[in-house]
């Protein structure tokens, strides 16, 4: 998915707590929410398993950056034997969780 489409959803989640981010991602009607939802759930599980966080719900999304990944190049046949280039863009997403201080 192109980074431009993913950034629209990522901006809605930045700075929120993990439980708020899960609720927002489950309700947004964008296609980019599914990969971000899976990434957030995975990061919460990693925090619980590897970092020893007892309650992953107290985590907050401290950083979420979406950059362009590798671009797959395809071609579409057009009139008179020519071809147009199709660029299938991918995204590289970096999610950082931190414990929220209350």
C-alpha positions as CSV (number, residue, x, y, z in Angstrom):
1,X,0.0,0.0,0.0
2,X,1.3,3.4,-0.8
3,X,2.7,5.5,2.1
4,X,0.4,8.4,1.3
5,X,-2.6,6.3,2.1
6,X,-1.1,4.7,5.2
7,X,-0.1,8.1,6.6
8,X,-3.7,9.3,6.7
9,X,-4.5,6.5,9.2
10,X,-1.2,6.7,11.1
11,X,-1.8,10.4,11.9
12,X,-5.1,9.6,13.6
13,X,-3.3,7.1,15.9
14,X,-0.1,9.0,16.9
15,X,0.1,10.0,20.6
16,X,-2.9,7.9,21.6
17,X,-2.8,5.1,24.2
18,X,-2.7,1.6,22.9
19,X,-6.3,0.8,23.8
20,X,-7.5,4.1,22.2
21,X,-5.5,3.3,19.1
22,X,-7.0,-0.2,18.8
23,X,-10.5,1.3,19.1
24,X,-9.8,4.0,16.5
25,X,-8.2,1.5,14.0
26,X,-11.2,-0.9,14.4
27,X,-13.7,1.8,13.5
28,X,-12.0,3.7,10.6
29,X,-13.3,2.7,7.2
30,X,-9.9,2.8,5.5
31,X,-8.1,-0.2,4.0
32,X,-4.8,0.8,5.6
33,X,-6.2,0.1,9.1
34,X,-5.8,-3.6,8.8
35,X,-1.9,-3.7,8.5
36,X,-1.6,-1.0,11.2
37,X,-4.0,-2.9,13.5
38,X,-2.0,-6.1,13.1
39,X,1.3,-4.2,13.7
40,X,-0.1,-2.6,16.9
41,X,-1.3,-5.9,18.2
42,X,2.0,-7.5,17.5
43,X,3.9,-4.7,19.2
44,X,1.7,-5.0,22.3
45,X,2.3,-8.7,22.4
46,X,6.0,-8.2,22.0
47,X,6.0,-5.7,24.8
48,X,4.3,-8.2,27.1
49,X,6.4,-11.2,26.1
50,X,9.9,-9.6,25.6
51,X,9.9,-6.4,27.6
52,X,7.9,-7.7,30.6
53,X,5.2,-5.1,30.5
54,X,2.4,-6.5,32.7
55,X,-0.5,-4.6,31.2
56,X,0.0,-3.7,27.5
57,X,-3.0,-1.4,27.7
58,X,-0.9,1.2,29.6
59,X,1.4,1.6,26.5
60,X,1.1,4.7,24.3
61,X,2.0,5.1,20.6
62,X,5.0,7.4,21.0
63,X,6.3,7.2,17.4
64,X,4.7,6.1,14.2
65,X,6.5,6.8,11.0
66,X,5.5,5.7,7.5
67,X,8.2,5.8,4.8
68,X,8.3,4.5,1.2
69,X,9.5,1.0,0.7
70,X,10.5,-0.9,-2.4
71,X,8.6,0.0,-5.5
72,X,7.5,-2.9,-7.7
73,X,7.5,-1.9,-11.4
74,X,4.9,-3.4,-13.8
75,X,3.8,-2.4,-17.2
76,X,0.3,-2.1,-18.8
77,X,0.0,-2.7,-22.6
78,X,-1.4,0.3,-24.4
79,X,-2.2,1.2,-28.0
80,X,0.2,0.7,-30.9
81,X,2.5,-1.6,-29.1
82,X,3.5,0.8,-26.3
83,X,3.4,0.2,-22.6
84,X,2.8,2.4,-19.6
85,X,4.6,1.9,-16.4
86,X,2.7,1.0,-13.3
87,X,4.4,1.7,-10.0
88,X,3.1,-0.5,-7.1
89,X,4.3,1.3,-4.0
90,X,5.0,-0.3,-0.7
91,X,5.4,1.2,2.8
92,X,7.9,0.8,5.6
93,X,6.2,1.4,9.0
94,X,8.1,2.0,12.2
95,X,6.0,1.8,15.4
96,X,7.4,2.8,18.8
97,X,5.5,2.1,22.0
98,X,6.3,3.7,25.4
99,X,4.8,3.3,28.8
100,X,2.4,6.2,29.6
101,X,3.2,8.2,32.7
102,X,0.2,9.2,34.7
